[in-house]
Amino acid sequence: MKTKDFTLQVKELTEDGTFEGYGSIFGNVDAYGEKVVPGAFVESLAKHRREGTNVLMLWQHDPDNPIGVWEDLAEDAKGLYGKGRLILEVQKAREVRALMLQKAIGGLSIGYREIETEPDGNVRLLKKLELYEISPVAFPANRRARIEAVKFGELEALARRGERLQELARCFRDGEPMPAKEFEEILRDAGFPKSAAVQIASVGYAKAIRSESEGSKANEQAAFLQALLRG
C-alpha cells in the first residue's frame, strides 16, 4: 500500500466532530512524477458500496488508531471529496479535533493500491486506485497540495531492519554473536556502501566478537552496539 498527502481544507468542524475536506486533488504532479487523474477512485468507491465495506479513517495511517468514519466520499471536479466524523468517544479523536480547531493539522493522506497506471511523457498517471483509508496527518502542506509518497514496502523494510538489529543484540546477550558476514549483510540492507559494510564488519564487529574471549565482552559490545544504533 502507498500513501499520498494533500492539503486538508476544512470547511467546517462541528461540535460532534464532523468535518469536510479533500483526500486527493486531481492534476497535481508530485515529487515522484505522479499525477492522480479524474476517475481514479470511481470503481473503488463503487466496490466499497457494493460490498458494504468502509474506507477507514485512521490517525496518520496507524491501523491501531481508528479515529472516525467517512460518511460521504465522492469524486468531484476538484478531487476526492470527503465528509468525515471524528468519534469523540475515542480520546485520540478528541485530540485530533482540538488540533484541527487550532489549524495544527495540515493535511489528509490517502492509503491506496495502484490498479492501473500509464506513462505520459515524464509523468506517471494514476488512472485507477483501490482506496483503503484516508487519514488526517500532522505535517503541513504546501499552498494547494503537498503530495509526497511513502511506500509501505519501505516501512516494512525498516521494520525488518529493526528486527535484525534486535536479533543481533539478542545474540550478543546470549553470548552467541552472529558471524561477521551476516552482520555485513545487515549493514548493506540498511544502506551502507559495500566497502563501508565490509570494513565495519571485519574490524569493529570482529573486535567486539573477539573481546568475548578476552574477558571484556560486555563493555565493548555495549559500546559498539550503542554507537551503531546512534548512527
N, C-alpha and C positions, 0 to 999 in steps of 0.2 A: 504494500500500500504506500502511496505517496501523499504528500500534503502540499498545499499552496495557500499562501496567506494574502488576505485582501483587507482593505480598509473597512472598519466597522463604522457604518454610518447610521447611528441610532436615531430614528425619527422620534421615538417616544419611549420612555421607560416608566411603566405604570407601577402603582403600589403593589400589584400582585406579581410583578416581575416580568410582565410581557414587554417585548421589545421587537423592533423590526430592523432589518439590515440586509446587506448583500454578502452572500457567502462566496460569490465569484463574480467577476466583472469581465465581460467579453471584450476582446480586441486588444488587450494589453500584451505586449511581448515581454516576457520576463527575462531574468538574468541567464536562464538556461536556453534562451531562444525558443521558448514555447508560448503558444497562444491558445486560449480556450475559445472555441467558436460557438456561435448560437446553435442550439440544438444538442449540445454535448450531454445534457442531463435529462433530456426528454424521456428516453427509454428507461433509464434507471428509476426516475420518479414514478413512471407508469408501473414498473415492476414492483416497486415498494407498495403502491396502492393495490395492485392485483394480488400480491401475496400477503398483504396485511402486515408488512414489516415496517420498521421505522428507521429514518435517518437519525442517528444518535446525536445528542448534544453532550459533549464531554468538555472538561476543563483541560485545555492545552493538549488534546489528543490522548489523555490518560484514561484508559479503559476502566481504571479503578475509581474514576471521579466523574460519573454522570451527574450533571447539574440541572438538567431541564429537558424539555421536549420541544420539538419543532411542530407547531400546529398548522403551519401552511408553508409549503415550498413550491415555487414555480419559476419558470423562466419568463423574463420579460425582455424588452428591447435592450436593457442595460446589462442584465446578467442574471444570476441565480438569486432571486428574492426570497427572503425567509422571514416568517413571523414566529418567534420563539417565546417560550415562557420558562423562566427560571423556577425551579421547585424550591420555594423558600423554606420548606421544612428541612432542607439539606443545608448544613452550615456553610459549605463552600459556595453554594448558590447565593446565599445571603452576602457573603464576602464579594462575590463577583458583581452583584447588583450595586453594592456600595462603591466598588471600583468604577463601574460604568457611570454612576452618577457624578463621580469626580473626574471623568474622562481619563482615567488611569489605565484603561484597556483600549488598545489601539486597533484591534483587528479581529476578523473572523478567518478561520482557516479550514479548508475542506480536506477530508481524508478520502481518497478515491483510488480506483484501479483503472489503468488505461485499457480500453477495449479497441478503439480504432484511432490511429494517428496517420498523418500524411505530411510529407515534406512540402514546403512552399518556399523555394529558394533557401535562404539561410534560416528560415523559421520552421519550427515543427508545430503543425496544427494538431490540437487535441480535439478530435471530432466526436468521440463518443467515450464517456466516462461512467464507470459504475461508482455511485456515490455511497459512501459508508457513514460518514459523520461530518458534522460542522461544529467546530469548537471556537468559543471565544478565546482569544490569546492575548498575552500581555504586551508583546513587543509592538512598537509604534509602526505606523505605515506612512509611506511617502504620499505626497499630495493626493493623487487619485487612487492609487493602489500600489503597495509594495508587494511584489509577487516573488516568492522565494521557495524553492522546493527542498524538502528534506526527505530523502528516501528512507523508508522504514528499513530497507535492507542494510543501510549504513548504520542505523541504530542497533539492528540485530548484530551486526559485525562488532560494534563497540561492546555490546553485552558479552559476546563470545570472548573478546579480548579480556574483559574483566574476569570472566570465569577462568580463563587460562592463567591469569595472574594470581587469582585466588588459589588455583591448583598448585602453582609454583610456590606460593607461601606455605601451603599445607605440606608440600613435600619437604621444604626446609624444616618446618616444625617437627615433622616426623623423623627427621634425620636421614631422609632418602631423597636428596636433591635430584631433579631430573637431569639427564645428560645435557651437556653444553649445546649439542646440536638442536635439541628441542627448544632450548631457551633462545637460540638464534632464530628459530622459526617464529617464536612469539614476537620477537623484536621486528622481524621483517613483516609479519602480519600487521603490526602496529604502525608500519610506515617507515621504519628505519631503512636507510640505504643498505644494500648487501654488505658493503665494505665495513660500515659502522657496526652493523649487527655482528659480523664475524669478529671484529676487534673487541667489542664489549663482551661477547660470549666467551671468547678464548682467553681474555685477560682478566677483566673484573669478575665475571661469573666463575670462571675456573679457579680464581684465587679464593673466592668465597667458599667454593666446594672443598678446596684443599685445606682451608682453615679448620674444617671439621675434624680432620685427623691430627691437627696441630694444637688442638685444645682451645682455640679462640673462636669457635663456631658462632656462638650466639651474637657476640658484638659485631663481628664483621658481616655476618649475614643480615642482621637487622639494619645496619648502616647502609649496606648495599641495596637492600630492598626499598628502604625509605628514600634513598637517592633516586632509584628508578621510578618509584611511584610519583615523586615530586616532579620528575622530568616529564 
